Amino acid sequence: MAAERGDHTVYWRERAACLRVDDPDLFFPIGISGLTLAQVEKAKAVCDRCPVMEQCLNWALYVGHVEGIWGGTTESERRAMKRRVARQAENTVTTAA
Ligand code: SF4
């Protein structure tokens, strides 16, 4: 078992809800409109009931440029999250100075 090897990255992935969907491509939408939006919502619905959603999102934020839906977020949503965190950190430094 992965956890016994101390490989926590592999361990959380073994519990991923997306491993049990019929169509893994669901998590890699192409485009940002029409049917793609429905695909994104379907993928996010799977993430919403995933027991490792937090670990998945943290991994995607840590790694950076990963395509597709991870931790219930799209690439653009993760980029926005990172920008928000960076702005908050910048404001904290500015305020502290
Ligand atoms: S949060 Fe979503 S993408 Fe991440 S492991 Fe769970 S189902 Fe898969």
Residues whose N, C-alpha, C, O or C-beta is under 5 A from the ligand:
A	BS01	SF4	A16 A17 C18 V46 C47 C50 V52 M53 C56 I69 W70 G71 G72
